[in-house]
């Protein structure tokens, strides 16, 4: 039988014989305790029990001395992200911060004898949402870590909590003086917003809509096309001993859903004329691939299809709109999944054509909301489940005219009324585990800030439980707000509509929203900024256009 003191002596002998010549092997070789100064390309070879080691039996001759290897405990280094600790606890094991008290050990960045029980911790480079920078190269990150920063965050330390700091030391080595600022995880987001411009590194599971995720070498963990093999901010952990099965990563692609919310679409006048000249899919030539990339694509098509719709006149001043049924090919081409029917012009050509249009959408397998075949149908949410995420689209029309509102017996848009019905529905959806995405066809304002009434009503919708509140009325792109966990966008602007800086300058611009939903929560919002060409065809903004546009939007948001 080995006494505790005897085992300690043997362990020290093993460490002295087998470890690199650091001054304190236990501290320097266990990631998360203390990381030695080294080149960032080096890895750490940790202390591990020998392959044939077994926990020593307890010496029953002296009940006051027990084995240091207590069963059902796993050593988890400080550098492990929260999701890895959760995984260990899911084994029914206790998380232990002392390696000699455990029967299983986790170590960072070192593969043990071909062991495939590996966990890849993904970290994100983030900044507060109203940040103009979109992408950083990994060499810039390394230089900033070394205290040699020349990018947009020059002179600003990288914020992170203690666990992430320990993990980044394994990846990048010892940081330069003043290059890093340690902040408690619970205070990190608020600290970054207070210190803008600021940037930070967080584990993937700590993402939140108020963070903007910055691409690193063109890769973002928010994206479906994310390539782990090309992403530098990752750290692998391996388990040795009495381990359970580790999840592959803290980012599980099967739990991720992307939703793109767009602004006004009206396939009429000059837009329709261009479609006649160049083909129905012409307006999507530049952004079709982006729209198709979404798991769920939302389109607010404000005009019904009608068989007797006349040839479009690009110079027409008539505000009674309809669309040729063949134009639905554009919506098919971009991968539409759900149609919003809150638009002011749904009944312009007669409510019977809205009924026909709804049937066209049904035939294509698309969902619809915010309008319908009668009042009851118009008030129903559209429920969609994707990759384990439960999403509910619901909307209403505040602006009118009265002729567009559905009745008990005729098709139309859902009237907002006093909003009581939609508050109740949103609250019920939340209680059932759905994320309500709520849209309102509000009164039009050709200005970036919302009106006082719009800000008030959208805030109340968020307080009812809406995860997102979006203004579908806007031909002019509007600003943003956060209210608790809710994201509010007062209006994205036009998608497919012919307002080329008409009736005011600014209607060519739009900011579409791409939401990343993960494990039942919205973890990221990306702004897709576009500029209209040829009265019909939105394209991505140039970097210069985007920079100026976002500056205006963020400033008007009070940021």
C-alpha positions in Angstrom: 0.0 0.0 0.0 1.3 3.5 -0.9 0.9 6.3 1.5 0.1 9.7 0.2 3.6 11.0 0.9 5.2 8.1 -0.9 3.1 8.6 -4.0 4.0 12.3 -4.1 7.7 11.4 -4.1 7.2 8.9 -7.0 5.3 11.5 -9.0 8.1 14.1 -8.5 10.6 11.5 -9.7 8.6 10.8 -12.8 8.1 14.4 -13.5 11.8 15.2 -13.1 12.8 12.3 -15.4 10.2 12.8 -18.1 9.4 16.5 -18.3 11.2 19.3 -20.2 13.5 21.4 -18.0 11.0 24.0 -16.9 11.5 25.4 -13.4 8.2 24.1 -12.1 7.0 21.1 -14.1 3.5 20.8 -12.6 2.7 24.5 -13.2 4.3 24.9 -16.6 3.0 21.6 -18.0 -0.6 21.7 -17.1 -2.4 24.1 -19.5 -4.5 26.6 -17.5 -2.1 26.9 -14.6 0.9 28.7 -16.0 2.1 28.7 -19.5 5.8 28.9 -20.2 7.3 31.6 -22.4 7.7 30.2 -25.8 7.2 30.8 -29.5 3.5 30.7 -30.4 4.1 27.8 -32.8 5.2 25.5 -29.9 2.8 23.1 -28.2 2.7 22.0 -24.6 3.5 18.4 -23.6 1.6 17.9 -20.4 2.2 15.6 -17.4 0.0 12.4 -17.8 -0.3 9.2 -15.9 1.6 6.3 -17.5 -0.4 4.0 -19.7 -0.3 1.2 -17.1 -1.0 3.4 -14.1 -3.9 2.4 -11.9 -5.2 4.3 -9.0 -3.5 3.1 -5.8 -5.6 1.2 -3.4 -6.6 2.8 -0.1 -4.5 1.8 2.9 -7.2 0.4 5.2 -4.7 0.2 8.1 -5.0 4.0 8.6 -8.5 5.4 7.9 -7.2 8.9 8.0 -5.1 8.4 4.8 -7.0 7.9 1.5 -6.0 7.6 -2.1 -5.3 10.9 -3.8 -7.1 9.5 -6.9 -10.7 9.9 -6.0 -13.0 8.1 -8.5 -15.4 10.1 -10.7 -13.4 13.3 -10.8 -12.0 14.8 -13.9 -9.3 17.4 -14.0 -10.4 20.3 -16.1 -7.8 23.1 -16.7 -8.7 26.8 -16.3 -8.3 27.1 -20.1 -11.3 25.0 -20.8 -14.4 26.9 -22.0 -17.7 26.6 -20.2 -19.2 24.1 -22.6 -16.3 21.6 -22.0 -16.9 21.8 -18.2 -20.6 21.2 -18.9 -19.7 18.1 -21.0 -17.7 16.7 -18.1 -20.5 17.2 -15.7 -22.9 15.5 -18.2 -20.8 12.3 -17.6 -21.9 12.5 -14.0 -18.4 13.4 -12.9 -17.1 16.2 -10.7 -15.0 18.9 -12.3 -11.7 19.0 -10.4 -9.0 21.7 -10.6 -6.3 19.5 -9.0 -4.8 16.8 -11.3 -3.7 14.5 -8.5 -7.2 14.2 -7.2 -8.7 13.0 -10.4 -9.2 9.7 -12.3 -9.4 11.5 -15.7 -7.5 14.4 -17.1 -8.2 17.0 -19.8 -5.2 18.7 -21.5 -5.1 21.4 -24.2 -3.4 21.2 -27.6 -1.8 17.8 -27.2 -3.0 14.6 -28.8 -2.4 11.5 -26.6 -1.3 8.4 -28.5 -3.8 8.9 -31.4 -6.7 9.3 -29.0 -9.7 10.4 -31.0 -11.6 11.6 -27.9 -11.0 15.3 -28.9 -12.9 18.5 -28.2 -12.3 21.5 -30.4 -12.9 24.8 -28.6 -13.9 27.5 -31.1 -13.3 31.1 -30.0 -14.7 34.3 -31.7 -13.0 37.6 -32.2 -15.7 40.1 -31.4 -16.5 43.8 -31.0 -19.6 45.7 -29.9 -22.3 45.6 -32.5 -21.9 49.3 -33.7 -18.3 48.5 -35.0 -17.3 49.5 -38.5 -14.6 46.9 -38.9 -15.7 43.6 -40.5 -12.6 41.5 -40.7 -9.1 41.1 -39.2 -6.2 39.0 -40.4 -4.7 36.4 -38.0 -1.3 38.1 -38.4 -2.9 41.3 -37.1 -4.3 39.4 -34.1 -0.9 37.9 -33.4 0.8 41.3 -33.6 -1.8 42.8 -31.3 -1.2 40.0 -28.8 2.5 40.7 -28.9 1.7 44.4 -28.2 2.4 45.6 -31.8 -1.0 46.7 -33.0 -1.5 48.6 -36.3 -5.1 47.8 -37.2 -8.3 49.7 -36.3 -8.0 48.7 -32.7 -4.4 50.0 -32.3 -3.6 50.8 -28.7 -6.6 48.9 -27.4 -6.1 45.8 -25.4 -7.9 42.6 -26.4 -10.6 42.0 -23.7 -11.2 38.4 -22.4 -12.0 36.5 -19.3 -9.4 34.5 -17.3 -10.3 31.1 -18.9 -10.0 32.5 -22.5 -6.7 34.2 -21.5 -5.2 30.9 -20.4 -6.4 29.2 -23.6 -5.0 32.0 -25.8 -1.6 31.7 -24.1 -1.5 28.0 -25.2 -2.2 29.2 -28.8 -0.2 32.4 -28.9 2.3 32.4 -26.1 2.9 35.1 -23.5 1.2 38.4 -24.5 3.0 41.7 -24.7 2.7 44.3 -22.0 -0.7 45.9 -22.0 -1.9 43.8 -24.9 -4.6 42.0 -22.9 -7.2 43.1 -20.3 -8.8 40.4 -18.1 -12.5 41.1 -17.4 -14.9 38.8 -15.6 -17.1 36.9 -18.1 -20.3 38.4 -16.7 -18.9 41.9 -17.2 -17.2 41.5 -20.5 -19.9 42.7 -22.9 -20.8 45.8 -20.9 -17.1 46.6 -20.5 -16.5 46.4 -24.3 -19.5 48.7 -25.0 -18.3 51.2 -22.4 -14.8 51.2 -23.9 -15.6 51.5 -27.6 -13.7 51.1 -29.8 -13.0 47.7 -28.2 -12.5 44.1 -29.2 -12.5 40.9 -27.3 -12.1 37.1 -27.7 -14.9 34.9 -26.3 -15.8 31.2 -26.6 -18.4 30.4 -29.2 -21.0 29.6 -26.6 -20.7 33.1 -25.2 -21.8 34.8 -28.4 -24.7 37.3 -28.1 -26.5 39.6 -30.6 -24.9 42.7 -29.0 -21.5 41.3 -30.1 -20.3 41.7 -33.7 -18.3 38.7 -34.8 -15.3 39.7 -36.8 -14.0 37.5 -39.6 -10.5 36.1 -39.0 -8.8 35.4 -42.3 -12.2 35.4 -44.0 -13.7 32.9 -41.6 -16.6 33.5 -39.2 -18.1 30.8 -36.9 -21.5 32.4 -37.5 -21.6 31.2 -41.1 -22.8 27.9 -42.4 -19.8 27.7 -44.7 -17.4 28.0 -41.7 -14.2 25.9 -42.3 -12.7 24.8 -39.0 -9.5 23.6 -40.8 -8.8 27.2 -41.9 -9.8 28.9 -38.7 -6.9 29.9 -36.3 -8.8 30.7 -33.1 -9.4 27.1 -32.0 -7.8 25.0 -29.3 -8.1 21.2 -29.1 -8.6 19.4 -25.7 -8.0 15.7 -25.2 -9.0 13.4 -22.4 -6.9 10.6 -20.7 -8.1 8.2 -18.1 -11.7 7.3 -17.1 -13.2 9.7 -19.6 -16.7 9.9 -21.1 -17.2 10.7 -24.7 -16.3 14.3 -25.5 -18.5 16.3 -27.9 -16.6 17.2 -31.1 -16.7 20.9 -30.4 -18.5 23.8 -28.7 -19.9 24.6 -32.1 -22.3 22.0 -33.5 -23.3 22.7 -37.1 -26.4 20.6 -36.7 -27.8 23.2 -34.2 -27.2 26.2 -36.4 -29.9 28.0 -38.4 -29.4 31.2 -40.5 -32.3 33.5 -41.3 -32.2 36.4 -43.7 -34.8 39.1 -43.2 -35.3 41.5 -46.2 -37.1 44.8 -46.7 -39.7 45.8 -49.2 -40.2 43.9 -52.4 -42.7 45.2 -55.1 -42.3 43.8 -58.5 -43.9 46.7 -60.3 -43.1 49.8 -62.5 -39.5 50.1 -63.5 -38.4 47.0 -61.6 -40.9 44.9 -63.5 -39.9 46.7 -66.7 -36.3 45.6 -66.2 -37.5 42.0 -65.6 -39.3 42.1 -68.9 -36.2 43.3 -70.7 -33.6 41.0 -69.0 -35.6 38.1 -67.6 -37.5 37.6 -64.4 -34.4 36.7 -62.3 -32.4 39.7 -63.4 -32.8 41.6 -60.0 -31.1 38.8 -58.2 -28.0 38.7 -60.4 -25.7 40.2 -57.8 -27.1 39.0 -54.4 -28.9 35.8 -55.3 -26.1 33.6 -54.0 -26.2 35.4 -50.6 -30.0 35.1 -50.3 -29.9 31.4 -51.3 -27.3 30.7 -48.6 -29.8 31.2 -45.8 -31.6 28.3 -44.2 -34.7 30.5 -44.0 -35.2 33.4 -46.4 -37.9 35.9 -45.6 -39.4 38.1 -48.3 -42.0 40.9 -47.8 -43.7 40.9 -51.1 -46.2 43.8 -50.9 -48.0 43.2 -54.2 -50.3 40.3 -55.3 -49.9 38.5 -58.6 -52.8 38.9 -61.1 -53.5 37.3 -64.4 -54.8 40.5 -65.9 -51.9 42.7 -64.7 -51.0 45.0 -67.6 -47.5 45.4 -69.1 -45.4 47.4 -66.6 -44.9 51.1 -67.3 -41.6 52.4 -65.7 -43.0 56.0 -65.8 -46.4 55.3 -64.3 -47.6 57.4 -61.4 -50.4 55.0 -60.7 -50.1 53.7 -57.1 -52.5 50.7 -57.7 -50.1 47.8 -58.1 -50.1 44.2 -59.4 -47.4 41.8 -60.6 -47.4 39.4 -63.5 -47.5 35.8 -62.2 -44.4 34.9 -64.1 -42.4 37.2 -61.8 -42.7 34.6 -59.1 -39.7 32.9 -60.8 -37.5 35.6 -59.1 -38.7 34.5 -55.6 -38.1 30.9 -56.5 -34.7 31.7 -57.8 -33.5 33.3 -54.6 -34.7 30.4 -52.4 -37.7 32.0 -50.7 -39.1 30.1 -47.7 -41.5 32.4 -46.0 -43.6 35.3 -47.4 -44.8 38.3 -45.4 -48.2 39.7 -46.4 -48.4 42.9 -44.3 -47.9 45.2 -47.3 -50.1 48.2 -48.0 -50.7 47.1 -51.6 -51.8 43.5 -51.2 -55.4 44.3 -52.2 -54.8 47.0 -54.8 -56.0 44.8 -57.7 -58.8 43.2 -55.7 -58.7 40.9 -52.7 -59.5 37.9 -54.9 -56.0 38.1 -56.3 -54.5 37.9 -52.8 -56.3 34.7 -52.4 -54.8 33.5 -55.7 -51.4 34.6 -54.6 -51.6 32.8 -51.3 -52.5 29.6 -53.2 -49.4 30.1 -55.5 -47.2 30.3 -52.4 -48.8 27.2 -50.9 -48.3 25.3 -54.2 -44.5 26.1 -53.9 -44.4 24.9 -50.2 -43.8 28.4 -48.8 -45.1 29.7 -45.6 -46.8 33.0 -45.1 -47.8 35.3 -42.2 -49.0 38.8 -41.5 -51.9 38.4 -43.9 -54.1 35.6 -45.2 -57.4 34.4 -46.6 -59.4 36.0 -43.8 -58.9 37.8 -40.4 -58.2 34.6 -38.5 -55.8 33.3 -41.1 -53.9 36.6 -41.2 -53.3 36.5 -37.5 -51.7 33.1 -37.4 -48.0 32.8 -36.9 -46.0 30.8 -39.3 -44.0 28.1 -37.4 -40.9 26.6 -38.8 -38.4 24.2 -37.2 -34.8 23.9 -38.5 -31.9 22.1 -36.9 -33.6 21.9 -33.6 -34.5 25.6 -33.6 -38.2 26.7 -33.2 -39.0 29.9 -35.0 -42.3 31.7 -35.3 -42.9 34.6 -37.8 -45.8 36.9 -36.9 -46.7 40.4 -38.2 -49.4 43.0 -38.7 -50.2 46.2 -40.6 -50.4 49.4 -38.7 -50.4 51.9 -41.6 -53.5 50.7 -43.5 -55.3 51.7 -45.6 -58.4 50.0 -44.2 -59.1 48.4 -47.6 -55.9 46.2 -47.1 -57.0 44.8 -43.8 -58.4 41.3 -43.7 -61.9 40.7 -42.5 -63.8 37.7 -41.2 -64.8 36.9 -44.8 -62.1 38.5 -47.1 -58.4 38.3 -47.6 -56.0 41.0 -46.5 -53.2 42.0 -44.1 -53.5 41.5 -40.4 -54.5 44.8 -38.7 -52.4 45.7 -35.7 -55.3 47.3 -34.0 -54.3 48.0 -30.4 -51.6 45.3 -30.6 -53.3 43.3 -27.7 -53.8 40.2 -29.9 -50.2 40.2 -31.1 -48.8 40.8 -27.6 -50.7 37.7 -26.4 -49.6 35.6 -29.3 -45.9 36.6 -28.9 -46.1 35.8 -25.2 -47.7 32.4 -25.8 -45.1 31.5 -28.5 -42.2 32.4 -26.1 -43.7 30.2 -23.4 -43.8 27.3 -25.9 -40.1 27.7 -26.7 -40.4 29.6 -30.0 -38.3 32.5 -31.0 -40.9 35.1 -32.3 -39.7 37.2 -35.2 -42.2 40.0 -35.4 -42.7 42.4 -38.2 -44.8 45.6 -38.5 -45.9 47.5 -41.6 -45.7 50.8 -39.8 -46.2 54.3 -41.1 -43.5 55.3 -43.5 -40.9 57.8 -42.5 -38.1 58.8 -44.9 -35.6 59.2 -42.2 -33.1 57.0 -40.4 -34.2 57.5 -36.8 -37.6 56.0 -35.8 -40.5 58.2 -34.9 -41.5 58.5 -31.3 -44.5 56.3 -31.9 -42.5 53.7 -33.8 -39.9 53.4 -31.1 -42.6 53.1 -28.4 -44.6 50.4 -30.2 -41.6 48.3 -31.3 -40.2 48.4 -27.7 -43.6 47.1 -26.4 -43.5 44.2 -28.9 -40.0 43.3 -27.6 -41.2 43.5 -24.0 -44.0 41.1 -25.0 -41.3 38.6 -25.9 -40.3 39.2 -29.5 -36.8 38.1 -30.2 -36.7 40.4 -33.2 -38.9 43.3 -34.2 -38.5 44.5 -37.7 -40.2 47.4 -39.6 -41.3 46.0 -43.0 -42.7 49.4 -44.1 -39.4 51.1 -44.7 -38.4 52.2 -48.2 -35.7 54.2 -46.4 -33.3 52.2 -44.2 -33.6 52.9 -40.5 -31.6 52.5 -37.3 -31.5 49.8 -34.6 -32.0 49.3 -30.9 -31.5 46.5 -28.3 -34.0 46.0 -25.6 -32.9 43.3 -23.2 -32.4 40.2 -25.3 -34.4 41.6 -28.2 -33.0 43.1 -31.4 -35.0 45.9 -33.0 -34.5 47.1 -36.6 -36.8 49.9 -37.4 -36.5 49.2 -41.1 -34.1 47.4 -43.5 -35.0 49.4 -46.6 -35.9 48.1 -50.1 -34.9 44.8 -51.5 -36.5 44.7 -55.0 -38.2 48.0 -55.7 -37.5 50.8 -58.2 -36.8 53.7 -55.8 -33.5 55.0 -57.2 -33.0 57.8 -54.6 -36.7 58.7 -55.2 -38.7 60.3 -53.7 -35.7 61.2 -51.5 -32.0 60.5 -51.7 -31.2 57.4 -49.7 -33.8 54.9 -50.9 -31.2 53.0 -53.0 -29.5 51.8 -49.8 -30.6 48.9 -47.6 -29.3 46.9 -44.6 -30.6 43.3 -44.6 -30.4 41.3 -41.5 -28.8 37.8 -41.3 -29.5 36.1 -37.9 -27.6 33.2 -36.7 -29.7 31.0 -34.3 -28.0 28.4 -32.3 -29.5 25.9 -29.9 -32.7 28.0 -29.5 -31.0 31.4 -29.2 -30.1 34.2 -31.5 -26.3 34.5 -31.1 -25.4 36.9 -33.9 -26.8 39.6 -36.3 -24.9 40.5 -39.5 -25.8 43.5 -41.7 -25.8 42.8 -45.4 -25.6 46.3 -47.0 -26.8 46.8 -50.6 -27.1 49.5 -53.2 -29.8 49.5 -55.9 -28.8 49.6 -59.6 -30.8 49.7 -62.8 -34.0 50.4 -60.9 -34.2 46.8 -59.9 -30.9 45.1 -59.0 -29.4 45.4 -55.6 -25.6 44.8 -55.3 -23.3 44.7 -52.3 -21.9 48.0 -51.2 -18.3 48.8 -51.8 -16.2 49.0 -48.5 -16.3 52.8 -48.7 -20.1 52.9 -49.2 -20.6 50.5 -46.4 -18.4 52.4 -44.0 -20.3 55.6 -44.5 -23.7 54.0 -44.4 -23.0 52.1 -41.2 -21.6 55.3 -39.6 -25.0 57.0 -40.3 -27.0 54.1 -39.0 -25.0 53.7 -35.8 -25.0 57.4 -35.1 -28.8 57.6 -35.6 -29.1 54.7 -33.2 -27.4 56.7 -30.4 -24.1 54.8 -30.7 
